[in-house]
Amino acid sequence: MLQHLIIKNYALIKHLEISPSSELNIITGETGAGKSIMLGAVGLMLGNRADTKVLLDENEKCVIEGTFNISGYDLKSFFEEADIDYESECIIRREISSAGKSRAFINDTPVNLDVLKKWGSSLVDVHSQHETLLLGNANFQISILDAFAGNKNLLAEYRTLFKEYKNIQAEYDEITSKAAEEKKQLDYNSYLLKELSEASLKEGEQEEKEESLKVLENAEHIKSKLDVAYTILSGGTSQDLITLAQEARKQLDQISGLSTQYESLRERLQSALIELKDIAAELENENEKVEYNPQAIEKTQGRLSHLYTLQKKHQVQTVSELIIIQQALEKKMEFTMNLDDNIAALKKKLEVTYKELLGKGKKLSEARQKASAPIKNDLEALLKEVGMPNAAISVEIKEIEPTINGVDGVAILFSANKGIAPQELKNAASGGEFSRLMLCIKYIIADKTALPTIIFDEIDTGISGEVAIKVGKMMKQMSSSHQVISISHLPQIAAQGKAHYYVYKDNSSEKTISKMKLLSEEERVKEIAQMIGGSKPSETAIQSAKEMLAI
């Protein structure tokens, strides 16, 4: 329910605040005074697109803010989906900057327009003359029948299953479309995988072989240098480094007991001597390992050449990359080899899900079939009350392939005249007849939906007299369980309101602005009398206004 509405700097509205009644609210006023402008502002708050043309003052931003009491309505799941903290009092705010930038908030949390629209449609149902175009839409017609039948939960279950079915179908279509191509590539991929597998690829092998080849190709040079280095260190002569170091240590042995400094030098020299001996031993060992081996060179060159050829073929630079390609080929081969089994399994799953979907769709269809006669009877009875005594309704339901809405094609057919068979809505009704038909539809489904606020924008077009009184009573009846806001030009409807707002133009400043005020009982009498008899109503018109308000 809308508790409070603020509109700032929108079209002809500079600043407007209202706190509507929880029951029937009537909005009247002069033509062009701004009644529909307020409705446009509400639409903007609920997610309609806008630009800077909506700004009254181009230097200030436009703000539309609505405070809603949503306690008692099952809307917590929306807050969870949108990651917004749930509050029983919800504030929606829409801002349009002077630069045309739009921002939207729910409880001060920024949201995009898609979220705002989804949320807004759960809070407010705006019915205007333009909305009657929806009556010709098949999806809208099926939603009317579902609302009347109370199919919300059944439809939700069906749609969940339908989405699952479509996902499986998409997976099945994708794998079957890939199957032919994958099988074409099977032999070639098998050849590539065999080639890589037989290569026995190992991480780091290439670097190791490249280093080994360098040693093999330079064996004689390396051996001569190692030999010279070994001779310098430990050549078995009085001049090699180890012999000289041993002699130096002997000299320090003789004086090390005389000073800690000499002892330290002797220990350091001893450590150096140990290191020199170790290096000499390793030089000798490495020297023994190095040998000129043409066969080893040829073998290593061949291995590296094979690795380079594979890398060039697969357009990579390392053995690691070749291993990754090999692993990918293994997975692809496994996928291809299991294709038939996977396709068969998916096909079976698709068939099972389709059968379940048809079963759920059949239950939904049965509920619709059951509701078709009652909705026809209820609508025809209501249409008689609103001045269409010969109106006829027909609800046609035919079986179709499953869609998001079920396995039914639903068409609501209508005729306003005696002896004329019901036809498609787009061909069968005038604007006024459409408005009354939509009002009757909203009336019969209002109690079956959890919609906090319903707005009617001049739904009374084309009616008058006794019919207008009945329409007003219908709105009043609806307002016993829903907040209703009606923009009207008929006194019979205006008199039914719990609260009556008057929209007028204020020309006192440089720019004309629209204002709205809540009428007192005395002001209501005057306004309704003027709606009956013009700007200077007679005593008869005033008395008629008082009688209407007493109804």
KADACOR-V754626 format. One line per field, one symbol per residue. phi: phi as a letter, one per 30 degrees, with the letter a starting at -180 (. if undefined). psi: psi as a letter, one per 40 degrees, with the letter a starting at -180 (. if undefined). burial: + if it has 9 or more other ideal C-beta (glycine too) atoms within 8 Angstrom, else -. A space follows every 50 residues. Layout:
# KADACOR-V754626
phi->???
psi->???
burial->???
This chain:
# KADACOR-V754626
phi->.dcabbbbhchccdabbbbdddccccbblddidkdddddddddddcjddb bdddddcdcbdcbbbbccccdjcdbdddedddhbddbdccccbbbbdddj dcbbbbhicdbdddddddddddcbcccbddddddeddddddddddddddi ceddddddddddddddddddddddddddeddddddedddddddddddddh dbdidddddddddedddceddddddddddddddbcicdcdddddddddde ddedbdddadddddddddddddddddddddddddddddddbdbedddddd dddddddddddddchbcbdedddddddddddddddddceddddddddddd ddddddddddddddddddeddddedddddddddddcibdcdbcbccbbdb debdckcbccbccbbcbdicdebeedccbddddeddddddddddcedcbc cdbcccchddeibahdddddddddddddddbbdbbbdbbcdddeddddbb cccbcccdcdcdbcbbbdddddddedddddddcjdbdddddddddddddd d
psi->hhdhhhhhfhbehdhhhigiiebhhhhiiihededddddddddddeeiii aeeehdheeiihhhhhhhheieigeddddddefhhhidhhhhhhhhidee hhiiihfehhiiddddddddeedhhhhiddeddddehdddddddddddef edddddddddddddddddddddddddddddddddeddddddddddddeef iiheddddddddddddefdddddddddddddddgefieeidddddddddd dddeedeeiddddddddddddddddddddddddddddddhihgddddddd dddddddddddddefieidddddddddddddddddddedddddddddddd ddddddddddddddddddddeddddddddddddddffgdeihihhhhihi ihadeafihhhhiiheihehihiideeeiiddddddddddddddedeeig hdhhhhgfeeheiibdddddddddddddedeihhhhhiehddddeeidih ihhihhedadhhihihihiiddddddddddddeadgiiddddddddddde .
burial->+++++++++++++--+-+-++-+++++++---+++++++++++++++--+ -+-+++---+++++++++++-------++--+-+----++++++++++-- -+-++++-+-+-+-+++++++++++++++-++--+----+++-++++++- +--++-+++-++-++--++-++--+---+--++-++--++-++-++--+- +---++--++-++-++--+--++--++-+++-+++----+++++++-++- -+--++-----++-++--++-++--++-++--++-++--+------+--+ +-++-++--++--+----+-+++-++--++-++-++--+--++--++-++ --++-+++-++++++-++-+++-+++-+++-+++-+++--+++++-+--- -+---+++-+++++++---+-++-+--++-++++++++++++++++---- +++++++++++++---++++++++++-++--+++++++-++++++++-++ ++++++------++++--+---+++++++++++---+---++-+++-++- -
